[in-house]
Amino acid sequence: METSRRTVLAAAAAAGLTAVAAPGTAHAKEGGAPVKELFGTLADGTPVHRWTLENGGTRMRVLSYGGIVQSLEVPDRRGRYANVSLGFDRLEDYVASSPYFGALIGRYGNRIGGGRYTLDGREYRLSVNDGPNSLHGGAAGFDKRVWDVEPFRSPAGVGLVLRYVSADGEMGHPGRLATTVTYTLTGDGDWRIDYAATTDRPTVVNLTNHTYFNLAGEGSGDVLGHELRLAASRYTPTDATLIPTGELAGVAGTPFDFRHGKPIGRDIRTAHPQLVGAQGYDHNWVLDKGTTRAPGYAATLRDPGSGRTLRITTTEPGLQFYSGNFLDGTLSGPSGRTYRQGDGLCLETQHFPDSPNKPDFPSTVLRPGETYRSTTVHRFSAR
Ligand code: BGC
């Protein structure tokens, strides 16, 4: 952990300020083994567990259902904790209607146009769940599956290994896909995600996590005052159904230019056709670093009020910045407050949407004998 963060946390502990926890929920020891509890039961009787992890001053709660990050608690510049991720208190709410709060997304993050693609001369028709398109893996994507969860404590930190085997043909995709996702909280309080997958037939894969961040705390209002920096000179404009046109457009001189950092709200109401079509930001930025072996710099998000800062590095070539446009005040979080448009935002590291139909985009094809790998690191600090 950075020394300044240690000092702030020690001072906060001395002042009696500790991580927030709803009454009756499990606690994990800082740096200790993850703690498991029953969270709920699905209609078919399957139990869903919740794991609590704490390390380096960061605490998170993860569900076996959808690999959902139910809460993520980090300190502000004075050591005061808040849950900076949108979510629910009850399993029923996640099952009934969740806009992918905190969830693992697969087999294909974001949209595949027309819900179909051709691979090696064969056409595959997918589960269509977003107008004419397949979104986030289809009607029952990885966000709605119960994952096998194994806790660990290692020199890398404390964490969970989540496993799910997607059957050949599931949601229309070919190949039995064996997926392993590792969530690690490092000694520095970073939340690291390592994704891996193998297949027995050629298929496409694009995994991500759909956490909605509000660094002032969930339920505290909108994120329009958060400052965002994106290390991307280009983005992929979309058609009316949010499928990329195929063009890589320059951000210079447009509301899409976040290269030098700016408040999210500064240009969000510009009548730019791309912002009108998506009701805000809901686009894939083409990261200047491209696909990398080691995680490279992608984005920084900062809430000036609390000082909480999130820095994202990734091996992926793209990042979907979604400004919570479709939150409409009908869902409410653990704070008991409703979520309205812009009350949280997603920064989803990924390959570009609709890549299976865009031969010029970096390929998402995975073949037998190969291993899909992807890593994203979320670094929290407060300044
Ligand atoms: C997509 C949005 C979609 C949202 C679902 C985002 O990743 O880009 O278009 O509405 O997920 O909540």
Residues whose N, C-alpha, C, O or C-beta is under 5 A from the ligand:
A	BS01	BGC	P99 Y100 D282 Y322 F326
